[in-house]
Amino acid sequence: VDTTAYMGQVVGESYGFDVLPVGGLPAGAPAVLTFDLVVESGAAPGTEEKRRHGTRSVWVLCDGDGEPFGPLMLLEMLSL
């Protein structure tokens, strides 16, 4: 059991959420991860092009050596 696993931001804006320590879980065990994001009202961050076409941020589970495993968590921000 890896006690140093974490959910880490790898692509895009972090929205104030860079790393979430996960701790150790047996392989295949379910877990609930809560993302506490800071998103300002209004437009998606960045340039005008990003606001029109949206931005993506990605987080991934990593082991204690920083090697990714498991599914990606993808967030897409669009301005309407």
N, C-alpha and C positions, 0 to 999 in steps of 0.2 A: 504494500500500500504506500503510495507516494503522499507524504504529508506536506509537500511544498508546492502542490499544483496550484495554478491560478488561471483566471480568465484575464487575458491581456488584449489591449487595443493594438491592432496591427496596421490598419489602413484608415485614412480619413480623419475627421474631427473626433475627438474623444468625448466631447460634451461633458467634461469634468469627470469622466469615468475612465481612468487609465488602466487600473489593475484591481481585481477582486481576488483575494486569497480564497482558495477553495478548500484546502486541506486534503486529507486523505479519505478516499472512498474505495470500497472494494470494486473490482472490475465489474461493469454492468449494473452497478447500483444506481438508482435514480437520485437526482438532486434538484433542488429548487434554487436558482440563482436570481437574485433581484438586482436589476440595474437601476441606479439612481442617477439619472441624466439631468443636466442643466441645459434646457433648450429655451432660448429667448423667443418671445412671441414675434410674429411677423415672418420675415424672410429666412430662408436657409442661409447659413453663413457663407461668406466668400464673395467672389466676383459676381457681376450681373449675369454672366453666362451660367455660373453654378446655380444662381437663384432660379433661372428659367428652366434649367435641365435637371436640377437636383444634385444632391451629393450622397455618397455612400460612406458609411463607416462600418468597420468589421472588427470583431473581437473573436479570439480563439482560445480554447483551453490549451495550456502548456504545462509540461512536467517541470520538475525542479531544475532541469538542465536547459529550459527554455525551448524544448522541442514541442511543436504543436501536435495535438491529437484531438480526435472527436470532431463534432460538427462546428461550423462557423456560425456566429450570430451576426446577422446583417441588418443594418438600419439604413433606410433610404429616406432622406428628407427632401420634400418638394414644397415650393411656394405656390400658393394658388392665387 
